[in-house]
Amino acid sequence: RVHPGKCFRLCTEDAFLNMLEKQTIPEMQRTNMTWTVLQLKALGIDDVAHFPFLSPPPASSLIRALEILYSLKAIDDQGNLTIDIGMPLVQFPVEPRLG
């Protein structure tokens, strides 16, 4: 806010000051990383574990994403995108399990 004015809250001031977190957890650290990992692989970034995320997700999220992509046969044993399933999945703007 840069000018004087009114502030409308959707909760009481007490709840705002005492119950809400001061800072929320970054979305990258709390969401499913499967689609993100698939997109990084498509861009040629093979080592997603060492990608310089601004807010790095937990390693368990990246491992789970790789496991899901492998179970969908979107990546092979070496972690490369498969031509028959992985590449077409990249083109769908949906979660890989739905593609």
N, C-alpha and C positions, 0 to 999 in steps of 0.2 A: 504494500500500500504506500502510495507516495503523496496523497492529499488527505486533508481532514475529511471526515465523513462518518457514516454510521456503519456498524458491524453487526450483521445478523448471524447468530449462531444457531445451529440446529440441535443444540444441547445446552444444558445449563452451564453457567460459568464455572460452578464447582466441578462438574463432570469434565469440562474442558481442561481445567487446571490440574485436576488430581487423577482422573481416570484414563485419559487419552495418553498415548505414548508421545514423547517429545519428538521422536523421529521414527518414521515407519521403516520396516525392513525393505530394502530394495527388491523390486519385483524379480530381478534376475536371481535372487537368492531364495525365492519362495515359489517359483513356478516350475512346471515341467520343461526340461531342457531339450526334449527330443527333436522338436522342429528346429530349434536353434542349432543344434549339433548337425542336423541334416543340411541346413543351409550353409554352415561353415564348411562342411565336407564338399558341398557342391562348388564352393568358391575356391577349392583347392587347399584349404587349411586342414591338413591331416592331423596335426597334433593339437587337438582341441583342449587338452588338459593344460597346456601352457599358453593358451591364447590370452592376450592381455585385456581381459574384461575390466570395465571400470569398477564394477562390484562383483568380484568373482563368485560364482555359485559354489556350493559345497561340492567336493570331489565325488561324493556319493550320488549327486544329481547327474553329473556327467557320466559316471559309470552306468547308472540306471538307463540313461538315454542311449548309450552305446549298446547295452544289452537289449533294449527294446528294438532298436534299429537292426541288430543282428537277428533277433527272433522273427522280424518281419522280412528278413532276407534283403534288406535295403543296403546293408554293408556285408562284405565278405570276411573271411578269417583274418585278413590283414587290415581291416578297417576301411577299405576303399569302397566307394559307392558301386553297387552292382548296376549293370547296364539295363537289365530287364525290369528291375523293380525300383532300385534306388533313384535312378535318374528320372523316371516318370513321377515319382513321389515328390521330387523337388519342385515340380511345376504346379502342384496343387497347393493353394494357400490355406491348407487345413492341417490339423494334427496328423502326423504320419499314420497313426492307427486307423484314421478315417479314410485316408487316401487309398 
